[in-house]
């Protein structure tokens, strides 16, 4: 590949020094950098904590000069000014996973959702299914050898960089330097915009009594020497808090947050018994507090890899006792999992749930878990006789193994539909169990 050939053969010390001198053509203001974007272009924006907000703001400020620019990304953090419905003639948002900052665009008409497994997202760029004119990234400053780090988010960004006409980087000394796939040479970047802003983050939320119960049930299924996949939020944090007496756990996960730090520092998570990347905690993006970003900075124990690797089912399954812990919006009594929509209204996305559910299912001694509260904040049941009209199925009934609520564990693996129904009713909220039974039996009589 050109990137490696250039880096190892042709780059001279003098060249590296020139790349770092302010005033060189690569160092520009955000307003100057985004001038490369033209009407009709498609751009990709790095995701999550690494969202390059200075660049997206500068792009939105050019709205009057642009028409029909497609801005595509996974979930991003912070403001998304280009998603303002008043700019619908200027920008169109294409979400691969819908964040709260752009969720309104689907109803307003200036946004779309492209369902895709996170493991396959890089292929959309490599196969030129979605050709890219520009990519906005957020990196650490070049080191003495001219290398930057994508820091907290690799996901599909590397594929976007390799297949985009122009690469624009927001360069930030506060971006942690992480090891793995996200190391790129400054020669691969066309424009550098210096910033000194805090990385987007989230603190640890409060854990409710019901979430603590769910966490206890999840932890009860995790054996020593298991490898974990879990996301961000109160339920994963509740489960992690119950693992302090476990031994020799591994981490192979789409993303993680602060909840793993204490377990790593206390040698509960040491990754010594993983089947792949042994001795390293594997992720494709990170979101958390400043404590997390300080922890991963220059930490060789943390390995950031592209989602085509981290989320590859064939790789995930090589970890013995792989435990995948994911959540859902609602689950029907046969085990169909809706995790991306509320009825026909799109809410989030497919993400990596199926990648890890399947990988854990195929792992020797693995467990595939869906964990969720039994009711919504408004008291509506999330264990339902049938999914809402228009709801999408992210995980099919044939893939799911364990469903957990605060009321217990439903083991669906190898169960008939009738046996599944009995398991699911038991973990529903007591206030809704009679309704679920009545509705389900009425439904099957009319089939």
C-alpha positions as CSV (number, residue, x, y, z in Angstrom):
1,X,0.0,0.0,0.0
2,X,1.2,3.5,-0.7
3,X,0.7,4.7,2.9
4,X,3.4,2.2,4.2
5,X,5.7,2.5,1.2
6,X,5.8,6.3,1.6
7,X,6.2,6.2,5.3
8,X,9.1,3.7,5.4
9,X,11.0,4.5,2.2
10,X,10.6,8.1,1.1
11,X,9.9,10.2,4.2
12,X,12.9,12.2,5.3
13,X,13.6,13.8,8.6
14,X,13.5,17.2,6.9
15,X,10.1,16.4,5.4
16,X,8.7,15.5,8.8
17,X,9.9,18.8,10.2
18,X,8.3,20.8,7.4
19,X,5.0,19.0,8.0
20,X,5.0,20.4,11.5
21,X,5.8,24.1,10.7
22,X,2.8,26.3,11.1
23,X,2.0,28.3,7.9
24,X,2.8,25.4,5.6
25,X,0.0,24.6,3.1
26,X,-1.4,21.7,5.2
27,X,-2.0,24.0,8.3
28,X,-5.1,26.0,7.6
29,X,-8.1,27.4,9.5
30,X,-11.3,25.3,9.7
31,X,-13.0,27.7,7.3
32,X,-10.2,27.3,4.7
33,X,-10.1,23.5,5.1
34,X,-13.8,22.9,4.4
35,X,-13.8,25.0,1.2
36,X,-12.8,21.8,-0.5
37,X,-16.4,20.5,-0.1
38,X,-18.5,21.3,-3.1
39,X,-22.2,20.9,-3.9
40,X,-23.2,17.3,-4.4
41,X,-20.3,15.9,-2.4
42,X,-20.5,13.1,0.1
43,X,-18.4,13.3,3.2
44,X,-17.8,10.9,6.1
45,X,-17.5,12.2,9.7
46,X,-15.5,10.3,12.4
47,X,-17.9,9.1,15.1
48,X,-18.6,9.2,18.8
49,X,-16.1,10.9,21.2
50,X,-13.9,11.8,18.2
51,X,-16.6,13.8,16.4
52,X,-14.6,16.7,14.7
53,X,-17.1,19.4,15.8
54,X,-14.9,22.4,14.8
55,X,-14.9,21.1,11.2
56,X,-18.7,20.3,11.1
57,X,-19.5,23.7,12.5
58,X,-17.3,25.4,9.8
59,X,-19.0,23.3,7.1
60,X,-22.5,24.4,8.4
61,X,-21.3,28.0,8.2
62,X,-20.8,27.6,4.5
63,X,-24.4,26.4,4.0
64,X,-25.4,29.4,1.7
65,X,-22.7,28.3,-0.8
66,X,-23.6,24.7,-0.9
67,X,-26.4,22.4,-2.2
68,X,-27.1,18.7,-1.6
69,X,-24.1,17.8,0.4
70,X,-24.5,14.4,2.0
71,X,-23.0,14.1,5.5
72,X,-22.8,10.5,6.6
73,X,-21.7,9.0,9.9
74,X,-22.4,6.7,12.8
75,X,-23.6,8.3,16.0
76,X,-21.8,11.5,16.7
77,X,-21.5,13.6,19.9
78,X,-22.1,17.3,20.4
79,X,-24.0,19.6,18.2
80,X,-24.8,18.8,14.5
81,X,-25.5,22.2,13.0
82,X,-25.6,20.8,9.5
83,X,-28.7,18.7,10.6
84,X,-30.8,21.8,11.0
85,X,-34.0,21.3,8.9
86,X,-33.7,24.9,7.7
87,X,-30.6,23.7,5.9
88,X,-32.3,20.8,4.1
89,X,-31.5,22.1,0.6
90,X,-27.8,22.4,1.7
91,X,-27.2,19.2,3.6
92,X,-28.7,15.8,3.9
93,X,-27.7,13.5,6.8
94,X,-27.2,9.8,6.1
95,X,-26.9,8.0,9.4
96,X,-25.5,4.5,9.8
97,X,-26.5,4.6,13.4
98,X,-28.9,7.4,14.5
99,X,-27.7,9.6,17.4
100,X,-30.0,11.9,19.4
101,X,-28.5,15.0,17.7
102,X,-29.8,14.0,14.3
103,X,-32.8,11.8,15.1
104,X,-35.1,14.7,14.2
105,X,-33.9,14.7,10.6
106,X,-35.8,11.5,9.6
107,X,-39.2,13.1,10.4
108,X,-38.1,16.5,9.0
109,X,-37.1,15.0,5.7
110,X,-33.4,16.1,5.7
111,X,-32.1,12.8,7.0
112,X,-32.0,9.1,6.0
113,X,-31.0,5.9,7.7
114,X,-28.8,3.2,6.0
115,X,-29.1,-0.1,7.9
116,X,-25.7,-1.9,7.9
117,X,-23.8,-4.2,10.3
118,X,-20.9,-2.3,11.8
119,X,-18.7,-5.1,10.7
120,X,-19.6,-4.4,7.1
121,X,-19.6,-0.6,7.1
122,X,-16.0,-0.2,6.0
123,X,-16.9,-2.3,2.9
124,X,-19.3,0.4,1.7
125,X,-16.3,2.6,1.2
126,X,-13.8,0.0,0.0
127,X,-16.3,-1.4,-2.6
128,X,-17.2,2.2,-3.7
129,X,-20.8,1.6,-2.9
130,X,-20.6,5.0,-1.3
131,X,-17.8,6.9,-2.9
132,X,-16.4,9.7,-0.7
133,X,-15.3,13.1,-1.7
134,X,-14.0,14.1,1.8
135,X,-13.6,12.7,5.3
136,X,-13.5,14.8,8.5
137,X,-11.3,13.2,11.2
138,X,-10.0,14.1,14.7
139,X,-6.5,13.1,15.6
140,X,-3.6,13.6,18.0
141,X,-0.8,15.9,16.9
142,X,2.0,14.2,14.8
143,X,4.7,12.7,16.9
144,X,8.4,13.0,16.1
145,X,8.0,10.5,13.3
146,X,5.1,12.2,11.7
147,X,2.4,9.8,13.0
148,X,-1.0,10.8,14.3
149,X,-3.6,8.7,16.1
150,X,-7.3,8.4,15.5
151,X,-7.6,8.1,19.3
152,X,-11.0,7.2,20.6
153,X,-12.6,6.1,17.3
154,X,-11.4,3.9,14.5
155,X,-14.7,2.1,13.4
156,X,-14.9,2.8,9.6
157,X,-12.7,5.9,9.6
158,X,-9.6,4.1,8.3
159,X,-11.6,2.8,5.3
160,X,-13.0,6.3,4.7
161,X,-9.5,7.8,4.7
162,X,-8.1,5.2,2.3
163,X,-11.0,5.8,-0.1
164,X,-11.7,9.5,0.1
165,X,-10.5,12.2,-2.3
166,X,-9.6,14.6,0.5
167,X,-8.8,14.0,4.2
168,X,-9.3,16.9,6.6
169,X,-8.1,16.5,10.2
170,X,-8.9,18.4,13.3
171,X,-5.6,18.1,15.3
172,X,-6.0,18.2,19.1
173,X,-3.4,17.7,21.8
174,X,-6.3,16.4,24.1
175,X,-7.0,13.5,21.8
176,X,-5.4,10.4,23.4
177,X,-2.9,8.4,21.4
178,X,-4.1,4.8,21.1
179,X,-2.5,1.7,19.6
180,X,-3.8,-0.5,16.8
181,X,-5.2,0.4,13.4
182,X,-5.7,4.1,14.0
183,X,-2.2,5.2,13.4
184,X,-1.7,7.3,10.3
185,X,1.1,9.4,8.9
186,X,0.6,13.1,8.4
187,X,1.4,12.6,4.7
188,X,-2.1,10.9,4.4
189,X,-3.8,14.1,5.5
190,X,-4.5,16.9,3.1
191,X,-5.4,19.7,5.6
192,X,-4.7,20.1,9.3
193,X,-6.7,22.3,11.6
194,X,-5.3,22.9,15.0
195,X,-7.7,22.9,18.0
196,X,-7.4,22.6,21.7
197,X,-10.8,21.4,22.8
198,X,-12.1,18.8,25.3
199,X,-13.0,15.4,23.9
200,X,-16.7,14.7,23.9
201,X,-17.6,12.5,26.8
202,X,-20.1,11.0,29.3
203,X,-19.8,10.5,33.0
204,X,-21.0,7.4,34.8
205,X,-24.8,7.6,35.3
206,X,-26.7,6.5,38.4
207,X,-27.8,2.9,38.5
208,X,-31.4,2.2,39.5
209,X,-32.5,-0.6,41.7
210,X,-33.9,-2.5,38.7
211,X,-30.7,-2.0,36.7
212,X,-28.7,-3.3,39.6
213,X,-30.9,-6.5,39.6
214,X,-30.4,-6.9,35.9
215,X,-26.6,-6.4,36.4
216,X,-26.6,-9.2,39.0
217,X,-28.4,-11.6,36.7
218,X,-26.0,-10.8,33.9
219,X,-23.0,-11.3,36.1
220,X,-24.4,-14.7,37.3
221,X,-24.0,-16.0,33.8
222,X,-20.4,-14.9,33.4
223,X,-17.7,-17.5,34.2
224,X,-14.1,-16.9,35.0
225,X,-11.9,-16.7,31.9
226,X,-14.8,-15.3,29.9
227,X,-14.3,-12.6,27.3
228,X,-16.8,-9.7,27.4
229,X,-18.6,-7.5,24.9
230,X,-20.8,-4.7,26.3
231,X,-21.7,-1.2,25.6
232,X,-22.2,2.0,27.5
233,X,-24.9,2.7,30.0
234,X,-26.3,1.8,33.4
235,X,-27.0,-1.9,32.7
236,X,-23.4,-2.7,31.5
237,X,-22.0,-0.6,34.3
238,X,-24.2,-2.5,36.8
239,X,-23.0,-5.8,35.4
240,X,-19.4,-4.8,35.6
241,X,-19.8,-3.6,39.2
242,X,-20.7,-7.2,40.1
243,X,-17.6,-8.8,38.6
244,X,-15.0,-7.7,41.1
245,X,-14.6,-11.2,42.4
246,X,-14.2,-12.8,39.0
247,X,-10.9,-13.9,37.6
248,X,-9.0,-13.7,34.3
249,X,-11.7,-12.0,32.2
250,X,-11.1,-10.7,28.7
251,X,-12.4,-7.7,26.7
252,X,-13.3,-7.9,23.0
253,X,-15.9,-5.3,22.5
254,X,-17.3,-2.8,20.0
255,X,-16.8,-0.1,22.6
256,X,-16.3,0.4,26.3
257,X,-16.5,3.1,28.9
258,X,-15.3,3.9,32.4
259,X,-16.8,0.8,33.9
260,X,-13.9,-1.5,32.9
261,X,-11.1,0.7,34.3
262,X,-11.2,-0.6,37.9
263,X,-11.5,-4.2,36.7
264,X,-8.4,-3.8,34.5
265,X,-6.4,-2.0,37.2
266,X,-7.4,-4.8,39.7
267,X,-6.4,-7.6,37.2
268,X,-10.0,-8.9,37.0
269,X,-9.8,-8.1,33.2
270,X,-6.3,-9.1,32.0
271,X,-7.2,-10.7,28.7
272,X,-4.9,-13.7,29.4
273,X,-7.3,-16.3,28.1
274,X,-8.7,-14.7,25.0
275,X,-8.5,-16.6,21.7
276,X,-7.5,-13.6,19.7
277,X,-5.4,-10.5,20.6
278,X,-4.4,-12.3,23.8
279,X,-3.1,-9.9,26.5
280,X,-4.9,-6.9,24.9
281,X,-8.3,-5.3,25.4
282,X,-9.9,-4.8,22.0
283,X,-12.4,-2.1,20.9
284,X,-13.3,0.0,17.8
285,X,-14.4,3.1,19.6
286,X,-14.6,4.6,23.1
287,X,-16.9,7.0,24.9
288,X,-16.5,8.0,28.6
289,X,-15.1,10.6,31.0
290,X,-11.7,12.3,31.0
291,X,-10.6,9.4,33.3
292,X,-11.2,7.0,30.5
293,X,-9.3,9.1,28.0
294,X,-6.3,9.5,30.4
295,X,-6.4,5.7,31.0
296,X,-6.2,4.8,27.3
297,X,-3.6,7.4,26.3
298,X,-0.4,5.7,25.3
299,X,-1.6,2.5,26.9
300,X,-0.5,-0.5,24.9
301,X,-3.0,-2.8,26.8
302,X,-5.8,-1.1,24.8
303,X,-5.9,-2.0,21.1
304,X,-8.1,0.0,18.8
305,X,-9.0,-1.9,15.6
306,X,-11.3,-1.3,12.6
307,X,-14.9,-2.5,13.0
308,X,-14.4,-5.0,10.1
309,X,-12.0,-6.8,12.4
310,X,-13.4,-6.2,15.9
311,X,-17.0,-7.1,14.8
312,X,-16.1,-10.0,12.5
313,X,-18.1,-13.0,13.7
314,X,-15.4,-15.4,12.6
315,X,-12.9,-13.6,14.9
316,X,-15.3,-13.1,17.8
317,X,-16.1,-16.8,18.0
318,X,-12.5,-17.7,18.5
319,X,-12.7,-16.3,22.0
320,X,-13.7,-19.1,24.4
321,X,-16.6,-18.3,26.7
322,X,-17.4,-15.2,24.7
323,X,-20.2,-13.3,26.4
324,X,-22.2,-10.7,24.4
325,X,-24.4,-8.3,26.4
326,X,-26.7,-6.1,24.4
327,X,-30.0,-4.3,24.9
328,X,-33.2,-3.7,23.1
329,X,-36.2,-1.5,22.7
330,X,-38.7,-4.4,23.0
331,X,-38.6,-8.2,22.7
332,X,-41.6,-10.4,21.8
333,X,-42.5,-13.6,23.5
334,X,-40.8,-15.8,20.8
335,X,-37.5,-13.9,21.2
336,X,-37.6,-11.5,18.3
337,X,-35.5,-8.5,19.3
338,X,-36.3,-5.0,18.1
339,X,-33.3,-2.7,18.9
340,X,-33.3,0.0,16.3
341,X,-36.9,1.4,16.1
342,X,-40.0,2.2,18.0
343,X,-42.6,0.7,15.7
344,X,-41.8,2.2,12.3
345,X,-40.0,5.2,13.8
346,X,-36.2,4.7,13.5
347,X,-34.4,5.4,16.8
348,X,-30.8,4.1,16.6
349,X,-29.5,1.4,14.3
350,X,-28.4,-2.1,13.7
351,X,-24.9,-1.4,14.9
352,X,-22.9,-4.5,16.0
353,X,-25.5,-6.4,18.0
354,X,-25.9,-9.2,15.5
355,X,-22.1,-9.4,14.9
356,X,-21.6,-10.1,18.6
357,X,-24.7,-12.1,19.3
358,X,-23.8,-14.5,16.5
359,X,-20.1,-14.6,17.5
360,X,-20.9,-15.3,21.1
361,X,-23.4,-18.0,20.1
362,X,-20.7,-19.8,18.1
363,X,-18.0,-19.4,20.7
364,X,-17.1,-22.5,22.8
365,X,-19.0,-22.0,26.0
366,X,-20.2,-18.6,24.8
367,X,-23.4,-16.8,25.8
368,X,-25.6,-14.3,23.9
369,X,-27.5,-12.0,26.2
370,X,-30.1,-9.3,25.7
371,X,-30.7,-7.3,28.9
372,X,-33.4,-4.7,29.3
373,X,-35.8,-3.3,31.9
374,X,-39.2,-5.0,31.7
375,X,-41.0,-1.6,31.3
376,X,-40.4,1.8,29.8
377,X,-40.2,4.9,31.9
378,X,-43.9,5.4,31.1
379,X,-44.7,1.9,32.5
380,X,-45.3,0.2,29.1
381,X,-44.2,-3.4,28.8
382,X,-41.0,-4.0,26.8
383,X,-41.8,-7.7,26.8
384,X,-44.6,-7.9,24.3
385,X,-46.9,-10.5,22.7
386,X,-45.9,-9.1,19.3
387,X,-43.7,-6.3,18.1
388,X,-45.2,-2.9,17.2
389,X,-46.3,-2.5,13.6
390,X,-43.3,-1.5,11.5
391,X,-40.8,-2.5,14.1
392,X,-37.5,-3.9,12.8
393,X,-36.0,-7.2,13.9
394,X,-32.3,-6.7,14.7
395,X,-31.7,-10.1,16.3
396,X,-33.9,-13.0,15.2
397,X,-35.6,-15.5,17.4
398,X,-33.2,-18.2,16.2
399,X,-30.2,-16.2,17.3
400,X,-31.0,-15.1,20.8
401,X,-30.2,-17.3,23.8
402,X,-30.8,-15.4,27.0
403,X,-33.2,-12.5,27.7
404,X,-32.8,-10.8,31.1
405,X,-34.9,-8.2,32.9
406,X,-35.0,-7.3,36.6
407,X,-37.5,-10.2,37.0
408,X,-35.1,-12.9,36.0
409,X,-33.4,-14.8,33.1
410,X,-35.3,-16.4,30.2
411,X,-33.2,-19.1,28.6
412,X,-34.6,-19.5,25.1
413,X,-31.9,-21.7,23.5
414,X,-33.3,-24.9,22.1
415,X,-36.8,-24.0,23.3
416,X,-40.0,-24.4,21.3
417,X,-42.2,-21.4,20.7
418,X,-44.6,-22.5,23.5
419,X,-41.7,-23.0,25.9
420,X,-40.3,-19.6,25.0
421,X,-43.6,-18.0,25.7
422,X,-43.6,-19.5,29.2
423,X,-40.0,-18.3,29.8
424,X,-40.7,-14.7,28.6
425,X,-43.9,-14.2,30.5
426,X,-42.0,-15.0,33.7
427,X,-39.6,-12.1,33.2
428,X,-42.2,-9.6,32.2
429,X,-43.5,-7.1,34.7
430,X,-46.2,-8.6,36.9
431,X,-48.6,-5.8,35.9
432,X,-48.4,-6.9,32.3
433,X,-48.2,-10.7,32.4
434,X,-52.0,-11.3,32.2
435,X,-52.2,-8.9,29.2
436,X,-49.3,-10.6,27.4
437,X,-50.9,-14.1,27.9
438,X,-54.3,-12.9,26.7
439,X,-53.0,-11.0,23.6
440,X,-50.7,-13.8,22.6
441,X,-53.3,-16.5,22.8
442,X,-55.8,-14.4,20.9
443,X,-53.2,-13.8,18.2
444,X,-52.2,-17.4,17.7
445,X,-55.9,-18.5,17.5
446,X,-56.4,-16.1,14.6
447,X,-53.5,-17.3,12.6
